[in-house]
């Protein structure tokens, strides 16, 4: 279903009238159009281009035949998101920096909200680098310009919270410009958030691990954006999205991808430090990040000029063990290996522990418990891959088992007589707000619908069925494997 305004529609703003030429993009809570508008002068009139963003909540709003939006409930979720959209334009209007998108005006029409801004025809940074990346010589001045714009934002007590190459456009000169401030938040002089909503989950690969757990009232932390800045540098140099912060926490920093691009050790060190799972180990502000890119004279260098190691190189003196010491080290190491091997065979875990054989025809085993937390669809795929259940596996569970509502979820008993519990943990919206806890359960399958939606399993006290929904929402995950 086409939810956008028809081509040729005229929107009347406060200062200009905009004619819609095409759709530039659509997300969960907004549609961005390319529009033209006349600019009168003393000797005539010229036609200019603008990007016009419309607030449209895909899961809540309905477009009427005349192009307007059906009335929204005064206390509904769409109204709350609409207020956040208004704040986005207000926040942007306060930013006066060449590396930050400029807002022309904000206005109401068709029962919803709009704002117009610069139209940047150079495409996104993501389009420029995806698949092949950039050289260090090309990427270094660009990442420094992005960092400079981010530093300006932070100095104005604003945090972006969704910095990534898709949210960086290129102007006619190829210079980067940060866009999409839908998750951005302003903070007061004491570092406290001005608005009480959560800060949002961000984008997998670019959001640090602590962002999902961040709650309203916590102090302003530039390290949230610093991590995204390092992840953006990673994508610029490799052409690939970095692993999620959860993966880096579990498996370590993916330096192999950087090494395969023959990047300097200095550059790899900069990105490794900036994407540290621990915020205390990252640069604490943009200036510290920029200093990592400079040599002792303060000049940007290809790798930062900070040396290839994280500490001093030992000299050839007493730090080298003597032959006798080497023998003791060798014997100690062999003993440790022997003990580890013995412990492994004595105490190795049962590979089926934690998995329940319900006696399903396909031989699918279901894990005895949810993964902790809520996950957006793309994040769930990145984290769990083939262990995320397919639509067919969920339907087999639905049709082959006995389902009983317990008051806080479902008890599911299989043909084997064994059971699993599917708690009704609710779901998180794109602002991170928890909804439906204790009344609904929403479990991702591995089956996408389109670029914006994916299949999930819905449960409430009276129903359990497959449906589809916004990929940016946080839902529960229960894993499977086949015997």
Secondary structure per residue as TSV (DSSP state, phi and psi in degrees):
chain	resnum	aa	ss	phi	psi
A	1	X	-	360.0	129.3
A	2	X	-	-80.9	115.4
A	3	X	-	-98.8	-6.7
A	4	X	S	-82.3	162.3
A	5	X	-	-67.3	145.4
A	6	X	-	-64.9	148.9
A	7	X	T	-58.6	136.7
A	8	X	T	96.3	-9.9
A	9	X	-	-61.7	139.8
A	10	X	E	-104.0	128.7
A	11	X	E	-109.8	128.3
A	12	X	E	-100.7	108.7
A	13	X	-	-86.8	-168.3
A	14	X	S	-75.3	-36.8
A	15	X	S	-112.5	-27.5
A	16	X	-	-135.1	161.0
A	17	X	E	-110.9	129.2
A	18	X	E	-111.2	133.5
A	19	X	E	-106.3	120.0
A	20	X	E	-68.8	128.0
A	21	X	E	-106.6	-37.2
A	22	X	E	-168.0	167.0
A	23	X	E	-90.1	128.0
A	24	X	E	-91.0	-27.9
A	25	X	E	176.7	159.4
A	26	X	E	-142.4	134.5
A	27	X	-	-119.5	-163.2
A	28	X	S	-68.3	-28.9
A	29	X	S	-131.3	18.4
A	30	X	E	-167.8	151.3
A	31	X	E	-122.9	129.8
A	32	X	E	-109.5	130.0
A	33	X	E	-115.8	151.9
A	34	X	E	-89.3	129.0
A	35	X	E	-135.7	153.5
A	36	X	E	-110.9	151.4
A	37	X	E	-149.9	143.7
A	38	X	E	-79.9	140.9
A	39	X	E	-120.5	106.9
A	40	X	E	-75.8	147.8
A	41	X	E	-133.8	177.8
A	42	X	T	-67.4	-23.9
A	43	X	T	-113.3	2.3
A	44	X	E	160.6	-157.6
A	45	X	E	-138.5	140.6
A	46	X	E	-120.1	161.3
A	47	X	E	-107.7	127.6
A	48	X	E	-114.7	164.8
A	49	X	E	-110.4	146.5
A	50	X	E	-145.9	155.0
A	51	X	E	-96.2	127.0
A	52	X	E	-115.3	122.9
A	53	X	E	-102.9	130.0
A	54	X	E	-111.3	136.0
A	55	X	E	-79.3	119.2
A	56	X	-	-145.9	110.4
A	57	X	-	-85.1	105.1
A	58	X	T	-57.3	-36.8
A	59	X	T	-87.1	-7.3
A	60	X	T	-124.5	-30.6
A	61	X	-	-92.0	154.5
A	62	X	-	-128.5	131.0
A	63	X	B	-86.6	124.8
A	64	X	-	-83.4	161.5
A	65	X	T	-55.4	-30.3
A	66	X	T	-83.3	5.5
A	67	X	S	94.3	-14.1
A	68	X	-	-79.9	168.1
A	69	X	B	-98.2	136.6
A	70	X	-	-60.4	147.8
A	71	X	-	-54.8	140.7
A	72	X	-	-99.6	145.2
A	73	X	-	-62.1	138.0
A	74	X	T	-61.7	-30.7
A	75	X	T	-111.1	18.0
A	76	X	S	-82.8	170.1
A	77	X	H	-67.2	-35.9
A	78	X	H	-60.6	-38.3
A	79	X	H	-64.1	-40.9
A	80	X	H	-63.7	-42.3
A	81	X	H	-66.8	-35.1
A	82	X	H	-63.5	-39.1
A	83	X	H	-63.6	-38.6
A	84	X	H	-64.0	-36.7
A	85	X	H	-63.2	-42.7
A	86	X	H	-61.5	-41.4
A	87	X	H	-64.0	-33.8
A	88	X	H	-57.8	-47.1
A	89	X	H	-66.8	-37.6
A	90	X	H	-64.6	-44.0
A	91	X	H	-61.3	-44.1
A	92	X	H	-64.0	-36.5
A	93	X	H	-63.7	-19.3
A	94	X	T	-86.7	-9.5
A	95	X	-	-93.9	117.4
A	96	X	-	-120.9	83.1
A	97	X	-	-148.2	139.3
A	98	X	T	-62.5	-18.8
A	99	X	T	-95.0	10.0
A	100	X	B	-127.7	134.3
A	101	X	-	-56.3	141.3
A	102	X	-	-99.4	135.1
A	103	X	E	-95.6	133.1
A	104	X	E	-88.2	-50.4
A	105	X	E	-163.6	161.7
A	106	X	E	-122.9	143.6
A	107	X	E	-158.1	168.6
A	108	X	E	-111.8	141.0
A	109	X	E	-164.5	156.4
A	110	X	T	55.6	26.3
A	111	X	T	75.4	17.6
A	112	X	E	-147.3	-167.7
A	113	X	E	-119.7	147.8
A	114	X	E	-137.2	156.0
A	115	X	E	-145.4	147.0
A	116	X	E	-106.3	150.5
A	117	X	E	-151.5	173.7
A	118	X	E	-52.6	138.8
A	119	X	-	-97.8	121.1
A	120	X	-	-106.8	112.3
A	121	X	T	-86.6	-2.1
A	122	X	T	-79.6	0.4
A	123	X	-	79.6	-179.5
A	124	X	B	-92.9	158.0
A	125	X	H	-62.0	-33.9
A	126	X	H	-61.1	-42.8
A	127	X	H	-63.5	-33.4
A	128	X	H	-71.1	-36.0
A	129	X	H	-106.8	-18.8
A	130	X	T	-59.2	127.4
A	131	X	T	99.4	-30.8
A	132	X	T	-135.7	-26.3
A	133	X	-	79.1	-173.6
A	134	X	-	-124.0	161.7
A	135	X	-	-74.6	159.8
A	136	X	H	-60.1	-39.1
A	137	X	H	-63.7	-35.2
A	138	X	H	-80.1	-37.1
A	139	X	H	-75.1	-33.5
A	140	X	H	-59.8	-51.3
A	141	X	H	-65.8	-29.7
A	142	X	H	-71.4	-44.2
A	143	X	H	-65.8	-30.2
A	144	X	H	-69.0	-34.6
A	145	X	H	-69.7	-39.9
A	146	X	H	-62.0	-43.6
A	147	X	H	-62.9	-38.9
A	148	X	H	-63.0	-41.8
A	149	X	H	-65.3	-39.2
A	150	X	H	-65.3	-40.2
A	151	X	H	-60.9	-41.0
A	152	X	H	-60.4	-45.8
A	153	X	H	-56.9	-48.3
A	154	X	H	-62.9	-34.9
A	155	X	H	-67.4	-22.2
A	156	X	T	-96.0	17.9
A	157	X	T	61.0	41.0
A	158	X	E	-126.2	139.5
A	159	X	E	-119.2	139.2
A	160	X	-	-81.2	-51.1
A	161	X	S	75.6	0.5
A	162	X	-	-149.5	40.9
A	163	X	-	-70.9	130.1
A	164	X	S	-169.4	163.2
A	165	X	G	-58.7	-29.9
A	166	X	G	-68.1	-22.1
A	167	X	G	-101.8	22.2
A	168	X	E	-127.4	115.5
A	169	X	E	-99.5	163.4
A	170	X	E	-113.5	131.2
A	171	X	-	-82.1	-174.0
A	172	X	T	-60.7	-26.5
A	173	X	T	-90.5	0.8
A	174	X	S	84.2	6.2
A	175	X	-	-80.0	145.0
A	176	X	E	-78.3	143.6
A	177	X	E	-135.0	124.9
A	178	X	E	-79.4	133.7
A	179	X	-	-127.5	-174.5
A	180	X	-	54.7	84.9
A	181	X	-	-102.7	29.4
A	182	X	T	-63.4	-29.2
A	183	X	T	-99.9	-3.4
A	184	X	-	-63.2	152.6
A	185	X	E	-136.1	142.9
A	186	X	E	-97.2	148.5
A	187	X	B	-128.1	152.4
A	188	X	-	-83.9	-177.0
A	189	X	T	-64.5	-19.8
A	190	X	T	-91.8	4.5
A	191	X	S	83.6	11.1
A	192	X	B	-95.6	146.1
A	193	X	B	-65.6	133.6
A	194	X	S	-73.8	-28.3
A	195	X	S	-115.2	151.2
A	196	X	-	-84.3	-3.5
A	197	X	S	-73.4	162.1
A	198	X	-	-71.0	169.4
A	199	X	-	-91.6	-1.7
A	200	X	-	85.1	158.5
A	201	X	-	-83.0	-18.1
A	202	X	-	74.0	-163.3
A	203	X	-	-114.4	130.8
A	204	X	T	-54.6	136.9
A	205	X	T	96.9	-27.0
A	206	X	T	-119.3	-19.8
A	207	X	S	-90.6	132.0
A	208	X	-	-69.0	161.5
A	209	X	T	-63.5	-27.5
A	210	X	T	-82.3	-9.9
A	211	X	T	-65.0	-39.1
A	212	X	T	-65.1	-26.0
A	213	X	T	-96.4	-1.8
A	214	X	-	-69.2	135.8
A	215	X	-	-121.0	156.3
A	216	X	T	-57.2	141.8
A	217	X	T	100.8	-18.3
A	218	X	-	-71.2	156.0
A	219	X	B	-72.7	157.4
A	220	X	-	-61.8	126.2
A	221	X	-	-128.1	100.7
A	222	X	T	-58.2	-20.9
A	223	X	H	-63.1	-20.4
A	224	X	H	-62.9	-47.4
A	225	X	H	-74.4	-30.0
A	226	X	H	-61.5	-43.4
A	227	X	H	-58.5	-46.7
A	228	X	H	-63.0	-33.3
A	229	X	H	-64.2	-44.5
A	230	X	H	-64.6	-39.1
A	231	X	H	-67.1	-36.3
A	232	X	H	-63.7	-41.6
A	233	X	H	-61.9	-39.6
A	234	X	H	-57.9	-49.2
A	235	X	H	-65.3	-39.0
A	236	X	H	-60.5	-37.2
A	237	X	H	-89.2	-24.9
A	238	X	H	-107.7	-24.7
A	239	X	S	81.6	2.5
A	240	X	S	-124.5	149.2
A	241	X	-	-70.8	133.0
A	242	X	-	-67.0	159.2
A	243	X	-	-59.7	159.7
A	244	X	-	-63.9	158.2
A	245	X	H	-62.3	-29.8
A	246	X	H	-62.9	-43.1
A	247	X	H	-65.0	-41.2
A	248	X	H	-64.9	-38.5
A	249	X	H	-62.3	-41.3
A	250	X	H	-80.9	-41.9
A	251	X	H	-108.8	-8.3
A	252	X	-	95.1	168.6
A	253	X	-	-69.4	135.2
A	254	X	-	-83.5	62.3
A	255	X	H	-70.6	-17.6
A	256	X	H	-59.9	-40.7
A	257	X	H	-62.3	-35.6
A	258	X	H	-73.4	-39.3
A	259	X	H	-64.8	-36.9
A	260	X	H	-62.9	-24.1
A	261	X	T	-86.2	3.9
A	262	X	T	58.1	39.9
A	263	X	-	-78.4	154.5
A	264	X	-	-67.5	150.9
A	265	X	H	-61.6	-32.0
A	266	X	H	-62.8	-43.9
A	267	X	H	-65.8	-42.3
A	268	X	H	-60.4	-40.4
A	269	X	H	-62.3	-40.2
A	270	X	H	-62.2	-47.0
A	271	X	H	-68.7	-39.8
A	272	X	H	-59.5	-44.6
A	273	X	H	-68.4	-41.1
A	274	X	H	-69.2	-28.8
A	275	X	T	-100.8	24.3
A	276	X	-	-61.7	134.7
A	277	X	S	-58.0	-30.8
A	278	X	S	-90.1	120.5
A	279	X	G	-63.6	-24.7
A	280	X	G	-68.0	-23.3
A	281	X	G	-91.8	-6.1
A	282	X	S	-84.7	165.0
A	283	X	-	-56.3	137.3
A	284	X	S	-84.9	-11.5
A	285	X	S	-155.3	173.0
A	286	X	H	-65.8	-33.9
A	287	X	H	-62.1	-39.5
A	288	X	H	-64.4	-38.8
A	289	X	H	-61.6	-47.0
A	290	X	H	-63.0	-35.4
A	291	X	H	-63.0	-30.3
A	292	X	H	-67.0	-21.4
A	293	X	T	-92.6	-1.4
A	294	X	B	-112.9	155.3
A	295	X	-	-87.3	-173.4
A	296	X	T	-66.4	-21.8
A	297	X	T	-88.3	1.4
A	298	X	S	83.2	17.8
A	299	X	-	-98.2	137.4
A	300	X	B	-61.8	130.5
A	301	X	-	-123.8	165.7
A	302	X	S	-57.3	-41.9
A	303	X	S	-117.1	1.2
A	304	X	-	104.4	-18.2
A	305	X	S	64.2	24.1
A	306	X	S	-101.6	9.0
A	307	X	-	93.0	162.6
A	308	X	S	-92.6	-12.1
A	309	X	S	-117.4	170.9
A	310	X	S	-94.0	2.1
A	311	X	S	-159.6	177.2
A	312	X	-	-64.9	147.3
A	313	X	-	-83.0	126.1
A	314	X	-	-65.9	146.3
A	315	X	-	-80.2	-177.4
A	316	X	S	-89.2	21.7
A	317	X	S	-93.7	-127.3
A	318	X	T	-71.6	-11.2
A	319	X	T	-71.3	-15.5
A	320	X	S	-85.3	124.1
A	321	X	-	-61.3	144.1
A	322	X	-	-74.7	160.1
A	323	X	H	-51.4	-41.2
A	324	X	H	-65.4	-36.9
A	325	X	H	-65.3	-38.1
A	326	X	H	-59.7	-38.4
A	327	X	H	-62.6	-44.3
A	328	X	H	-63.8	-40.2
A	329	X	H	-60.7	-42.7
A	330	X	H	-63.6	-47.2
A	331	X	H	-63.0	-42.0
A	332	X	H	-63.3	-40.6
A	333	X	H	-64.6	-42.5
A	334	X	H	-62.8	-39.7
A	335	X	H	-64.7	-40.6
A	336	X	H	-64.6	-40.6
A	337	X	H	-63.5	-42.8
A	338	X	H	-61.3	-42.5
A	339	X	H	-64.8	-42.7
A	340	X	H	-62.6	-42.4
A	341	X	H	-64.1	-43.2
A	342	X	H	-62.5	-41.8
A	343	X	H	-65.7	-37.3
A	344	X	H	-61.4	-48.0
A	345	X	H	-72.2	-27.0
A	346	X	H	-78.8	-34.2
A	347	X	H	-124.9	14.9
A	348	X	-	-59.2	140.8
A	349	X	-	-72.6	152.2
A	350	X	-	-68.6	121.9
A	351	X	T	-62.0	-20.8
A	352	X	T	-93.1	-1.9
A	353	X	T	-63.9	134.8
A	354	X	T	87.9	-3.4
A	355	X	E	-116.9	143.0
A	356	X	E	-115.1	125.8
A	357	X	E	-91.4	101.8
A	358	X	-	-82.0	-3.9
A	359	X	-	80.7	30.4
A	360	X	-	-76.1	148.3
A	361	X	T	-56.8	-34.5
A	362	X	T	-78.4	-10.1
A	363	X	-	79.5	12.0
A	364	X	E	-69.6	131.5
A	365	X	E	-99.3	139.1
A	366	X	E	-107.7	139.1
A	367	X	E	-68.6	145.0
A	368	X	S	-88.5	67.1
A	369	X	S	141.6	148.5
A	370	X	-	-73.8	156.2
A	371	X	-	-69.3	145.1
A	372	X	S	-72.5	127.8
A	373	X	S	101.1	-173.5
A	374	X	-	-117.5	148.5
A	375	X	B	-135.1	136.7
A	376	X	-	-71.4	160.7
A	377	X	H	-59.3	-51.2
A	378	X	H	-63.6	-35.8
A	379	X	H	-65.2	-42.0
A	380	X	H	-61.6	-42.3
A	381	X	H	-63.3	-43.7
A	382	X	H	-63.0	-39.4
A	383	X	H	-80.4	-38.5
A	384	X	H	-117.9	-15.2
A	385	X	G	50.2	-125.4
A	386	X	G	-69.5	-11.9
A	387	X	G	-84.0	-4.6
A	388	X	B	-77.3	133.2
A	389	X	-	-68.7	145.0
A	390	X	-	-78.5	168.0
A	391	X	H	-59.5	-40.5
A	392	X	H	-63.7	-39.0
A	393	X	H	-67.2	-36.7
A	394	X	H	-68.7	-42.0
A	395	X	H	-65.6	-33.9
A	396	X	H	-63.4	-42.5
A	397	X	H	-61.2	-42.8
A	398	X	H	-63.4	-43.7
A	399	X	H	-90.2	-17.2
A	400	X	H	-103.5	-5.6
A	401	X	S	-121.6	164.7
A	402	X	E	-95.2	124.4
A	403	X	E	-109.2	130.2
A	404	X	E	-133.4	124.4
A	405	X	E	-74.0	129.5
A	406	X	-	-100.6	-5.6
A	407	X	S	105.4	-20.6
A	408	X	S	-140.9	19.7
A	409	X	E	153.3	-165.6
A	410	X	E	-117.1	139.8
A	411	X	E	-97.3	122.9
A	412	X	E	-115.1	114.6
A	413	X	E	-106.6	125.7
A	414	X	-	-90.6	176.1
A	415	X	T	-57.9	-25.3
A	416	X	T	-78.5	-9.3
A	417	X	S	91.5	-10.4
A	418	X	-	-82.9	162.0
A	419	X	E	-140.0	161.3
A	420	X	E	-131.2	159.0
A	421	X	E	-109.9	133.2
A	422	X	E	-114.1	95.2
A	423	X	E	-69.4	150.4
A	424	X	-	-89.1	78.8
A	425	X	-	-82.9	-5.0
A	426	X	B	82.6	-152.8
A	427	X	E	-157.4	160.6
A	428	X	E	-113.1	135.2
A	429	X	-	-80.9	-178.0
A	430	X	T	-70.3	-13.7
A	431	X	T	-89.2	0.1
A	432	X	-	86.5	5.4
A	433	X	-	-77.4	136.2
A	434	X	E	-84.5	131.7
A	435	X	E	-131.6	146.7
A	436	X	-	69.9	18.7
A	437	X	T	-64.5	129.9
A	438	X	T	87.0	-9.0
A	439	X	T	-122.6	-25.9
A	440	X	-	-135.2	149.1
A	441	X	E	-122.5	137.3
A	442	X	E	-136.1	113.8
A	443	X	E	-119.4	124.6
A	444	X	E	-67.3	141.8
A	445	X	E	-100.3	177.7
A	446	X	E	-92.4	11.1
A	447	X	E	-100.3	110.9
A	448	X	E	-77.2	159.6
A	449	X	-	-103.1	-54.9
A	450	X	S	-155.3	-164.2
A	451	X	S	-64.0	-22.4
A	452	X	S	-110.2	-19.7
A	453	X	E	-128.3	162.2
A	454	X	E	-151.9	158.1
A	455	X	E	-74.6	138.9
A	456	X	E	-144.3	163.8
A	457	X	E	-100.9	122.6
A	458	X	E	-104.5	135.0
A	459	X	E	-134.3	143.7
A	460	X	E	-147.1	-178.1
A	461	X	T	-57.5	-20.7
A	462	X	T	-118.5	-9.9
A	463	X	E	-138.0	154.0
A	464	X	E	-155.1	116.8
A	465	X	E	-159.4	163.7
A	466	X	E	-83.4	142.2
A	467	X	E	-151.8	-173.1
A	468	X	E	-131.5	159.0
A	469	X	E	-162.5	176.7
A	470	X	E	-59.4	126.7
A	471	X	T	-66.2	-19.8
A	472	X	T	-83.9	-5.7
A	473	X	S	-82.3	149.8
A	474	X	B	-88.3	122.0
A	475	X	B	-128.8	168.8
A	476	X	B	-76.8	160.5
A	477	X	-	-133.1	129.4
A	478	X	-	-125.1	127.7
A	479	X	B	-93.3	159.8
A	480	X	E	-135.4	161.9
A	481	X	E	-152.3	157.2
A	482	X	E	-103.0	135.6
A	483	X	-	-59.9	360.0
